[in-house]
Amino acid sequence: MKAGYVAAVLGLAAFLSPPLSAGAPRDAMVCAACVKATMLALAGDELRGRKCGSADETAAAQYLADALAREHIEGGLPGGGYLQPVQLETPTFAAPPTLTFGLGGRTTTLTHGREMVLAYPPAQAEGDLVVISDPNAPLDAVAGKVVLLEGLAAPRWGQAVRAGAALVLAEAPESALGRWSELAARAPGPTQVDGAPPRQSVQPPMAFVRPEVLAELSAFAGGHARLSAERGAPKVRTTYNVLGVRHGKAADADRQGLLLSAHYDHLGVRDGVIFHGANDDASGTAAVLEFARMLGQGGTHKRTAYFAFFGCEEEGELGARRFMADPPIAVDDLVANLEFEMIGVDDPMRPGFLMLTGWDRTDLGPTLQAHGAKIGPDLYPEQNFFQRSDNFQLALRGVVAQTISAWPVTPTYHAASDDLAHVDLDLMDHTIDSLARPIVWLLDADYRPAWMPGKRP
């Protein structure tokens, strides 16, 4: 069923796509109907939110590969293929973890997903229960203990962990209560990507406890607490990176490539509700596919244009990690990477304009701005968006890699309301059009973006 649906949408987009002659300039108009067709295909009900490693995500990957081929973009893998398989192995719990308290013959038990949620816990932990409510109380005696923090803020949590607590219990903040089922569904450790360096957990041994439950636990102060979080068989999945290339005409075109990228996965279905991911990140995916259409239907440029649609970004940039572990192109041959993320909702603080993460880290943003791009600095530096998308995996290897976004803190972020009704297609068309000429200029220029002194991650 999905294959037929995807083929129908592809046919619609092909019919609506305005043709470009081989000699046409690559600042050609945006095909609004093509952008809309891509959004309908990716963010409609049929692909059910494109969850990492699911059949729905795989169908989305095939849609993108077929679309690249239709737009005269060659496969970006050695030998011309479009789909780079990425094997994933995710740890699981053998059973819902429990935390049992005992004192003087009385016991009580908390269960992960009900009264508490755990963040990457050890398989087992136990120790005497220590209750701390004084923000100035010394922590020199909490090593090996289970520490219950009453009414204390986040900095105290980290101090208790660093002091050697076996497990830290804190009252669940509103942000955690609002995402309870999502947090409870998280794996007990990082997903390992075949071919990429192993990942170690950086999460502290902590549990968030519902406020009404936490208040009852102080009665067990001085008693004993034991955590059981045994692991089960790992969950094995496959995602795909979708890769394309439009070779340039310069003799060294492939050694000065520009990578345009986005992630096409989202959160899937939760409690029977589809999380469509229209803005995050069907919108960025549609933009990159539209740039591919513009570039594929015209002549060639000086530099080579690469296109990447990464899988499983939502679970830790897993597709991008695999891409960087075995890149189909030499990383040193990329002059820049522009990732497109969440461009479908206008920022009320700067209507009609985009932001570039890590603005002050490189000279790329001001240069594109000088050539007509309606972009400016990141208005939300405290959110660390530069480190929170696929671009960061390339930046760690020295590529000038940054993300273009519109309003990254929209109320629809990771919500069921991130659907087609809550994206602005006119804004997307305006956004894509505003960047078409600067990107074309970058493909034909001698300019090579550079890191500012001391700003490379």
Buried (B, 14 or more C-beta within 10 A) or exposed (E): EBEEBBEEBBEBBBEEBEEBEEEEEBBBEBBBBBBBBBBBBBBBEBBBBBBBBBEBBBBBBBBBBBBBBBBBBBBBBEEEBBBBBBBBEBBEBEEEBBBBBBBEEEEBEBBBBBBBBBBBBBBEBBBBBBBBEEEEBEBEEBEEBBBBBBEBEEEBBEBBBEBBBBBBBBBBEEEBBEBBEBBBEBBBBBBBBBEBEEBEBEBBBBBBBBEEBBEEBEBBBEBBBBBBBEEEEBEEBBBBBBBBBBBBEBEEBBBBBBBBBBBBBBBBEBEEEBBBBBBBBBBBBBBBBBBBBBBBBBEBBBBBBBBBBBBBBBBBBBBBBBBBBEBBBEBEBBBBBBBBBBBBBBBEEBEEBBBBBBBBBBBBBBBBBEBBBBBBBBBBEEEEBBBBBBBBBBBEEEBBBBBBBBBBBBEBBEBBBBBBEBBBBEBBBBBBBBBBBBBBBBBBBEBEBBBEEEEBE
